[in-house]
Each structure stands twice: as structure tokens, then as C-alpha cells.
Amino acid sequence: MNPLLYVAGILEVVGGGMLIIGLFTRPVAFVLSGMSAVAYFMAHFPQGLFPIANGGEPAVLYCFVFLYLAAAGGGAWSVDAGRARG
């Protein structure tokens, strides 16, 4: 099995948990956005140019959702917001 799959799985599980509670939202979302972009270009892009043709819609969607979270932050109910208030 490819070791990159283990790294991706760890990033997804740990990063996803941190995003759910809102801990270090911006840096974690930025890293996960990069991971999704790498996944798209390694797995889907060689099969075709457009995501609709190569099955890469979820990877592109997650890439841009994570990029939005990296720009917007965790929100008012996140642990990051609680740490900033305290």
C-alpha cells in the first residue's frame, strides 16, 4: 500500500477533528486544502483536464471549501474564538 495514503488518512482524521471543534482552523484548513489539491493532481488530473470528465469533483470541492475555511476562520463558536476571548 502507498505510504501517501497513510499520510492522507492521518491528515484527514486529525485535521477533520480539529476543524469540527474549531481548533487551529486556519492553518489546518490550509494544509487540508493543499492535500486535496495534491490528491486531485496525482489521482484525477492524469485522466483528463476537467474534473467532470475525470471524476475529481469531490477533490476540487474539498480543496475550495478548505481554502474558504482558511480565509474565513472558525467562526464565533470555535475553540479559536474562545481562546481569543479568554
N, C-alpha and C positions, 0 to 999 in steps of 0.2 A: 504494500500500500504506500502511496505517495506521502512523504512526511509533510508536504504542504497542506494536505487535508487535515492532519492533526493540528497544525498551527491555526488553520482557518477555524476548525471546530472549537479550539480553546478561545480564540478571539471572539467568536460568535457567542459562546456560552457566558464567558466572563463579561465581555463588553455589553451583551444584551441585558444581563442582570444589572450592570451598573447604569445602563440607560433607563431601565424600568424604575429604579429608585431615584434616579437623577443625580448620581454621584460622578463628578468629573465629566459632565455631559459633553462639553465642547471638545476636549481632546479625544475622548473615547469615540464620539461620533465621527470625528475627522479620521481617525485610524480605521474605523469600520467602513467609512466611505472609500478610502484608499483600497481596503481589502476587497470591496465589491467591484471596484474598477479593475483591479488586477484579475479577479475571477472572471470578469467579462472578457478582458483582452486575452486571457490564457485559454479559456474554455469555449467561448462563443464566437469571438471575432474571426478566428481562422475559418469558420464555417460560412461566413458571409458578412457583408458590410453592415446591414441593417438589423437591429435587434428583433424586429418582427419576422425576419427571414431565418435567423439563426437560433431562435429560442432564448435570447438573452434579455427579454423584457424584465424578469424579476431582478436580475443583477443590476440593470440600469436604474430601475425604480428604487431599489435599496440604496444605491450609490447616491442618488439625488435626495432621497429622504434623509439619509445620514448627513449629507452636506448641508441640508437645511437646518437640521438639529445642531450642527457645528456652528452655524451662523446665529441661530436664534437662541440657543441655550436651553436649559432645562425647564424653565417656567417657574411660576410662583410656588408650586407645591413640591419642588425638587429639594433634595438634600443640599444641593449647591446654594439655593436661595436661603435655606435655613442656616447654613454656615455663614453666609454673608450678613444676615441679620444679627446673628449672635456674636 
